[in-house]
Amino acid sequence: MNLTAAILNNGSVPTGSPVRVRLYDGDPDAGGTQIGGDLVIAQGIAGGAVPRLVQMTWEDAPAGSHEVHMVVDPEEAIWETDPYDNRLSTIIDVPVQ
């Protein structure tokens, strides 16, 4: 299962450092498990710029419905005015193979 996410810096200041992104099967605050390893946007993200895409393949994704959570800057390494807009979740249906 291929997963793609668009990451946007809503602020006017560039991140100035690499940005880490983690994907989870389920809510990470409620025991969700990380899917693969961290994704890294090495160049950082310019403020107000075009979204940057991250992609990964979810190897051996179990069939069924999954609530996939994305967490940007999970270690809160980047200073920002609104750290609460760094999470998003969606439902993904993985077909039986």
C-alpha positions as a printed Julia matrix, in Angstrom:
97×3 Matrix{Float64}:
   0.0    0.0    0.0
   1.51   3.31  -1.1
   0.96   6.28   1.2
   1.53   9.92   0.21
   1.15  13.03   2.36
   1.48  16.72   1.51
   3.15  18.82   4.2
   2.69  22.62   4.25
   4.29  25.26   6.46
   1.42  27.68   7.2
   3.82  30.21   8.73
   5.94  32.83   7.05
   9.28  31.57   8.41
  11.1   28.55   6.9
  11.64  25.59   9.2
  15.4   26.0    8.76
  16.07  22.36   9.49
  14.98  18.92   8.34
  11.38  18.0    9.12
  10.47  14.53  10.4
   7.12  12.93   9.61
   5.71   9.77  11.19
   2.76   7.7   10.09
   0.86   5.49  12.53
  -1.73   2.76  12.27
  -4.07   4.13  14.93
  -3.75   7.1   17.25
  -0.17   7.24  18.57
  -1.45   8.64  21.87
  -3.67   5.58  22.28
  -1.2    2.84  21.37
  -1.09   3.2   17.59
   1.96   1.63  15.96
   4.38   3.46  13.69
   4.25   2.46  10.04
   7.81   2.05   8.76
  10.48   4.51   9.81
  10.55   8.28  10.02
  10.17  10.17   6.75
  12.49  13.18   6.48
  12.16  16.33   4.41
  15.89  17.09   4.46
  15.69  20.62   3.03
  13.04  21.74   5.5
   9.94  23.62   4.36
   9.77  27.25   3.28
   7.09  29.4    4.9
   3.84  29.67   2.96
   5.34  27.59   0.18
   4.01  24.87  -2.04
   3.42  21.65  -0.07
   6.24  19.12   0.13
   5.32  15.5   -0.53
   6.46  12.51   1.47
   5.82   8.97   0.29
   6.27   5.49   1.66
   5.17   1.94   0.98
   3.34   0.26   3.85
   4.79  -3.22   3.56
   2.48  -6.08   4.55
  -0.36  -3.72   5.43
  -3.12  -5.88   6.96
  -6.38  -5.94   5.03
  -9.22  -3.91   6.45
 -10.01  -0.38   7.54
  -7.25   1.59   9.28
  -7.21   5.02  10.88
  -3.83   6.33   9.72
  -2.37   9.25  11.67
   0.35  11.58  10.4
   2.48  13.52  12.89
   4.8   16.25  11.6
   7.76  17.17  13.82
   6.85  14.47  16.37
   9.71  15.43  18.7
   8.76  19.14  18.55
  12.28  20.03  17.43
  11.12  23.01  15.36
   9.9   26.15  17.11
   6.54  27.31  15.81
   3.58  29.42  16.81
   0.99  26.64  16.4
   2.28  23.13  17.18
  -1.3   21.84  17.3
  -1.68  21.78  13.51
   0.96  19.06  13.1
  -1.44  16.1   13.12
  -3.9   14.68  10.65
  -5.75  11.39  10.4
  -7.74   9.64   7.71
  -9.34   6.27   7.14
  -7.64   3.97   4.65
  -9.15   0.73   3.39
  -6.54  -1.9    2.57
  -7.94  -4.5    0.15
  -7.51  -8.23   0.64
  -4.64  -9.44  -1.54
